[in-house]
Amino acid sequence: MREEILRQIIVAVCDGFVDTLLTGIEEYEKDFSYTIACANFINELKSKNILVNFYTTFENHIIDMVHRETSNYLAR
């Protein structure tokens, strides 16, 4: 289920680079701390039947950090 949540976040942020980013998250977890934390939070809520939207759940600072993590990885 966590991978499904990660996939949804990555699609929301960088549609078209999903597989590349998921591989990066698996191989370089320390570089995606915000992304993984958001996925874990959403996953925990989902396990309790609480469905949330990435963009309406998190403040802009957190969303910007997820964008930064993904763009930094893609720029390597």
N, C-alpha and C positions, 0 to 999 in steps of 0.2 A: 504494500500500500504506500510506503514512503516513496518508492520510485515513481508511482503515479502522481503523487503530490509534487515531487521535484519536476516531473515532466510538465505539469500544468504551470508551475511557476516559470520554468524556462520558456515555454511556449508564449506565455504572457510577455516575457521580457525580450526574447530574441527568436522569434519564429523563424524557422529555416536552419537553425543551428542546434537543434535539440539533441541529436545524437552526439555531436562533438562536445557539447557542454556536459551532457550526462557522463560521458567518458572522463572528461576533465574532473568532474566532481568526485567520481569514484577514485581516480588516481591521485588527486591533489586536494583532499578534503580540507586541509588547513587553509587553502586559498579561497574557500567558499563558506566561511563561518556564518555569515548572515543568511546566505541562501539555505544552508542546511538547517539553521535554527528556525527560519520561517517555515520550512517544510515540516520539521518536527512539531512545531506548534500547531500548524494546520492539520497535520495527521492526528495529533492527540485530540483535537476538537472533533475531527471527523469520526474518530473511534467512539465518541460519545454522541454521535448523530447530530453534531453541530456543524453545519456547513457554512463556510466563510469564503469570501472573495479576497484574493491577494491585495488588490488595490484599495478596497474599502476597509480592510482590517488593519493594515499597517500605515504608519505615518510616512510622509514623504522622505524623511531622512533614511528610514530603513529601506524603502523602495530604491532610493538612490544608491545605497550601499550594495544592494543586490545587483543593480545595473552596473555598478563599478566593478564588482567581482567578475561578472560575466564578460564585460568588455575588456578588462585586463587580461583575462584568460584568452580570449579570441585574438587579442593583439600580439600575443607571444609569437 
